[in-house]
Amino acid sequence: MIYTVKRIDEDLDFGCEERPKGMPVMAIVTLTNSSGEEIRIKAEDAMLYECNINEGDKVCFDVNNKLEKVALPN
């Protein structure tokens, strides 16, 4: 299934603690499907940069259940 990235927010929820040492910076990614349904997932912020995933992009989940950008035909 193809989703649209609606929003990307920094994950700041560490309870009463700070982010544990060595833990990667995470983002909360809000996705919408073609029916308008929304889901929220956590993804590594560095991976989003590496894959150039931004708000408005089309994405899907790969075989490892990680986000990947969808190349749409022109």
FIKOLZA-1660 file (N, C-alpha, C; in steps of 0.1 Angstrom, whole numbers, plus 5000, padded with zeros to 4 digits):
% residues 74
   i   px   py   pz ch aa at
   1 5008 4988 5000  A  M  N
   1 5000 5000 5000  A  M CA
   1 5009 5012 5000  A  M  C
   2 5005 5022 4993  A  I  N
   2 5012 5035 4992  A  I CA
   2 5006 5045 5001  A  I  C
   3 5014 5052 5008  A  Y  N
   3 5010 5062 5018  A  Y CA
   3 5016 5076 5014  A  Y  C
   4 5009 5086 5018  A  T  N
   4 5015 5100 5017  A  T CA
   4 5020 5104 5031  A  T  C
   5 5032 5110 5031  A  V  N
   5 5037 5115 5044  A  V CA
   5 5030 5128 5047  A  V  C
   6 5022 5128 5057  A  K  N
   6 5014 5140 5060  A  K CA
   6 5022 5150 5069  A  K  C
   7 5030 5144 5079  A  R  N
   7 5037 5152 5089  A  R CA
   7 5048 5144 5094  A  R  C
   8 5059 5151 5098  A  I  N
   8 5071 5145 5104  A  I CA
   8 5074 5154 5117  A  I  C
   9 5073 5147 5128  A  D  N
   9 5076 5154 5141  A  D CA
   9 5087 5147 5148  A  D  C
  10 5095 5155 5156  A  E  N
  10 5105 5149 5164  A  E CA
  10 5099 5141 5176  A  E  C
  11 5104 5130 5179  A  D  N
  11 5098 5122 5190  A  D CA
  11 5105 5127 5203  A  D  C
  12 5097 5133 5211  A  L  N
  12 5102 5139 5224  A  L CA
  12 5097 5132 5236  A  L  C
  13 5090 5120 5234  A  D  N
  13 5084 5113 5246  A  D CA
  13 5094 5103 5252  A  D  C
  14 5101 5107 5262  A  F  N
  14 5110 5098 5269  A  F CA
  14 5105 5096 5284  A  F  C
  15 5093 5099 5286  A  G  N
  15 5088 5098 5300  A  G CA
  15 5095 5109 5309  A  G  C
  16 5099 5105 5320  A  C  N
  16 5106 5114 5330  A  C CA
  16 5121 5115 5327  A  C  C
  17 5126 5108 5318  A  E  N
  17 5140 5107 5315  A  E CA
  17 5143 5114 5302  A  E  C
  18 5156 5116 5300  A  E  N
  18 5161 5121 5287  A  E CA
  18 5163 5109 5278  A  E  C
  19 5166 5112 5265  A  R  N
  19 5168 5101 5255  A  R CA
  19 5180 5093 5260  A  R  C
  20 5178 5080 5261  A  P  N
  20 5189 5071 5266  A  P CA
  20 5201 5073 5257  A  P  C
  21 5213 5072 5263  A  K  N
  21 5226 5073 5256  A  K CA
  21 5227 5062 5245  A  K  C
  22 5231 5066 5233  A  G  N
  22 5232 5057 5223  A  G CA
  22 5220 5054 5215  A  G  C
  23 5208 5059 5220  A  M  N
  23 5196 5056 5213  A  M CA
  23 5195 5066 5201  A  M  C
  24 5191 5062 5189  A  P  N
  24 5190 5071 5178  A  P CA
  24 5179 5081 5179  A  P  C
  25 5180 5092 5173  A  V  N
  25 5170 5102 5173  A  V CA
  25 5158 5097 5164  A  V  C
  26 5146 5097 5170  A  M  N
  26 5135 5092 5163  A  M CA
  26 5125 5103 5159  A  M  C
  27 5117 5100 5149  A  A  N
  27 5107 5109 5145  A  A CA
  27 5093 5102 5145  A  A  C
  28 5083 5109 5147  A  I  N
  28 5069 5104 5145  A  I CA
  28 5064 5108 5131  A  I  C
  29 5061 5098 5123  A  V  N
  29 5057 5101 5109  A  V CA
  29 5042 5098 5108  A  V  C
  30 5034 5108 5104  A  T  N
  30 5020 5106 5102  A  T CA
  30 5018 5103 5087  A  T  C
  31 5012 5091 5084  A  L  N
  31 5009 5087 5070  A  L CA
  31 4994 5087 5068  A  L  C
  32 4990 5090 5055  A  T  N
  32 4976 5088 5051  A  T CA
  32 4976 5079 5039  A  T  C
  33 4966 5070 5039  A  N  N
  33 4964 5062 5027  A  N CA
  33 4954 5068 5018  A  N  C
  34 4951 5061 5007  A  S  N
  34 4942 5067 4997  A  S CA
  34 4928 5069 5002  A  S  C
  35 4924 5062 5013  A  S  N
  35 4911 5064 5019  A  S CA
  35 4910 5075 5029  A  S  C
  36 4922 5081 5031  A  G  N
  36 4923 5092 5041  A  G CA
  36 4925 5088 5055  A  G  C
  37 4927 5075 5057  A  E  N
  37 4930 5070 5071  A  E CA
  37 4944 5073 5074  A  E  C
  38 4946 5077 5087  A  E  N
  38 4960 5081 5092  A  E CA
  38 4965 5070 5101  A  E  C
  39 4979 5068 5099  A  I  N
  39 4986 5060 5109  A  I CA
  39 4998 5067 5113  A  I  C
  40 5003 5065 5125  A  R  N
  40 5015 5071 5130  A  R CA
  40 5025 5060 5133  A  R  C
  41 5038 5062 5129  A  I  N
  41 5048 5053 5131  A  I CA
  41 5061 5060 5136  A  I  C
  42 5070 5053 5143  A  K  N
  42 5082 5059 5147  A  K CA
  42 5093 5054 5136  A  K  C
  43 5101 5063 5132  A  A  N
  43 5112 5060 5123  A  A CA
  43 5124 5068 5127  A  A  C
  44 5136 5062 5124  A  E  N
  44 5149 5069 5127  A  E CA
  44 5150 5081 5119  A  E  C
  45 5153 5092 5125  A  D  N
  45 5154 5105 5118  A  D CA
  45 5165 5104 5108  A  D  C
  46 5176 5098 5111  A  A  N
  46 5187 5097 5101  A  A CA
  46 5183 5089 5089  A  A  C
  47 5175 5079 5090  A  M  N
  47 5170 5071 5079  A  M CA
  47 5161 5080 5070  A  M  C
  48 5153 5088 5076  A  L  N
  48 5144 5097 5068  A  L CA
  48 5153 5107 5059  A  L  C
  49 5164 5112 5065  A  Y  N
  49 5173 5121 5058  A  Y CA
  49 5180 5113 5047  A  Y  C
  50 5185 5101 5050  A  E  N
  50 5192 5093 5040  A  E CA
  50 5184 5089 5028  A  E  C
  51 5171 5086 5031  A  C  N
  51 5162 5083 5020  A  C CA
  51 5155 5095 5014  A  C  C
  52 5158 5107 5019  A  N  N
  52 5152 5119 5014  A  N CA
  52 5136 5119 5015  A  N  C
  53 5131 5114 5026  A  I  N
  53 5117 5113 5028  A  I CA
  53 5112 5126 5035  A  I  C
  54 5103 5133 5029  A  N  N
  54 5098 5145 5034  A  N CA
  54 5083 5146 5034  A  N  C
  55 5077 5155 5040  A  E  N
  55 5063 5157 5040  A  E CA
  55 5058 5159 5026  A  E  C
  56 5047 5152 5022  A  G  N
  56 5042 5152 5009  A  G CA
  56 5046 5141 5000  A  G  C
  57 5057 5134 5004  A  D  N
  57 5062 5123 4996  A  D CA
  57 5053 5110 4997  A  D  C
  58 5054 5102 4987  A  K  N
  58 5047 5089 4986  A  K CA
  58 5057 5079 4991  A  K  C
  59 5053 5070 5000  A  V  N
  59 5061 5060 5006  A  V CA
  59 5054 5047 5008  A  V  C
  60 5061 5036 5010  A  C  N
  60 5055 5023 5013  A  C CA
  60 5065 5016 5023  A  C  C
  61 5061 5004 5028  A  F  N
  61 5069 4997 5037  A  F CA
  61 5076 4986 5029  A  F  C
  62 5089 4984 5031  A  D  N
  62 5097 4974 5024  A  D CA
  62 5095 4960 5031  A  D  C
  63 5102 4950 5027  A  V  N
  63 5101 4937 5033  A  V CA
  63 5105 4936 5047  A  V  C
  64 5113 4946 5052  A  N  N
  64 5117 4947 5066  A  N CA
  64 5108 4956 5074  A  N  C
  65 5097 4960 5068  A  N  N
  65 5087 4969 5075  A  N CA
  65 5093 4983 5077  A  N  C
  66 5103 4987 5069  A  K  N
  66 5108 5001 5070  A  K CA
  66 5103 5009 5058  A  K  C
  67 5102 5022 5061  A  L  N
  67 5097 5031 5050  A  L CA
  67 5107 5032 5039  A  L  C
  68 5102 5033 5027  A  E  N
  68 5110 5036 5015  A  E CA
  68 5101 5045 5006  A  E  C
  69 5108 5054 5000  A  K  N
  69 5102 5064 4991  A  K CA
  69 5098 5057 4978  A  K  C
  70 5086 5061 4973  A  V  N
  70 5081 5055 4961  A  V CA
  70 5084 5064 4949  A  V  C
  71 5090 5059 4939  A  A  N
  71 5093 5067 4927  A  A CA
  71 5081 5065 4918  A  A  C
  72 5074 5076 4916  A  L  N
  72 5062 5076 4908  A  L CA
  72 5066 5080 4893  A  L  C
  73 5059 5074 4884  A  P  N
  73 5062 5077 4870  A  P CA
  73 5057 5092 4867  A  P  C
  74 5065 5098 4857  A  N  N
  74 5061 5112 4854  A  N CA
  74 5049 5113 4845  A  N  C
% end
